Amino acid sequence: MSPDPAVRMQPPPKAVLRVVNPLLRRLLLSPLGDRMPPAMAVIEFTGRRSGRRYAVPVGVHDVPGGPVVFTESPWRRNFAGGGQVTVTRGRDRRRGRGVLVQDPDAVADALSIAVDKAGPRNLAMRVTPGHQITRADLVQLGRNMVRLELDSATGPLDR
């Protein structure tokens, strides 16, 4: 049996997300959202096939080239080739375009910066105690990200 990798994804259980996400969404979209951690936001978009409107609480990470959301959730596919998005945190609402990025090297570069800023735990990562995260660790995670190209006239999303 092969050993567990030193760095692996450990998102919250789906049952927890089903309870927490609706509460978090309401909080982030309210005026109290201004008091939440700066990286927390709600992205709103329309499903490419279903036409259904989605509002998903996410962690937004500021990296060179603009804010990104790291995710393996199925909704990410709505941004393949680009798609309209609205990012809201309290009274701060920005429109723009989300683009799915699946290149492991590009994702690893952005993830490295986000880990340095926010820490692995805030990115749903579990790291073996004493292990220093390497670029190879980040590439092997195989994560995807949605790059957010927001209207520049309104400034950066996180404060």
Secondary structure as the mmCIF struct_conf table of DSSP 4:
data_model
#
loop_
_struct_conf.conf_type_id
_struct_conf.id
_struct_conf.beg_label_comp_id
_struct_conf.beg_label_asym_id
_struct_conf.beg_label_seq_id
_struct_conf.end_label_comp_id
_struct_conf.end_label_asym_id
_struct_conf.end_label_seq_id
HELX_LH_PP_P HELX_LH_PP_P1 SER A 2 PRO A 5
BEND BEND1 ALA A 6 ALA A 6
STRN STRN1 VAL A 7 MET A 9
HELX_LH_PP_P HELX_LH_PP_P2 PRO A 11 PRO A 13
HELX_RH_AL_P HELX_RH_AL_P1 LYS A 14 LEU A 29
BEND BEND2 SER A 30 SER A 30
HELX_RH_3T_P HELX_RH_3T_P1 PRO A 31 ARG A 35
BEND BEND3 MET A 36 MET A 36
TURN_TY1_P TURN_TY1_P1 PRO A 38 ALA A 39
STRN STRN2 MET A 40 THR A 46
TURN_TY1_P TURN_TY1_P2 ARG A 48 SER A 50
STRN STRN3 ARG A 53 GLY A 59
STRN STRN4 HIS A 61 VAL A 63
TURN_TY1_P TURN_TY1_P3 PRO A 64 GLY A 65
STRN STRN5 GLY A 66 THR A 71
BEND BEND4 SER A 73 SER A 73
HELX_RH_3T_P HELX_RH_3T_P2 PRO A 74 PHE A 79
TURN_TY1_P TURN_TY1_P4 ALA A 80 GLY A 81
STRN STRN6 GLY A 83 ARG A 89
TURN_TY1_P TURN_TY1_P5 GLY A 90 ARG A 91
STRN STRN7 ASP A 92 VAL A 101
HELX_RH_AL_P HELX_RH_AL_P2 PRO A 104 ALA A 118
HELX_RH_3T_P HELX_RH_3T_P3 PRO A 120 LEU A 123
TURN_TY1_P TURN_TY1_P6 ALA A 124 ALA A 124
STRN STRN8 MET A 125 VAL A 127
TURN_TY1_P TURN_TY1_P7 PRO A 129 GLY A 130
HELX_LH_PP_P HELX_LH_PP_P3 HIS A 131 ILE A 133
HELX_RH_AL_P HELX_RH_AL_P3 ARG A 135 LEU A 141
STRN STRN9 ASN A 144 LEU A 150
HELX_RH_3T_P HELX_RH_3T_P4 SER A 152 THR A 154
BEND BEND5 LEU A 157 LEU A 157
#
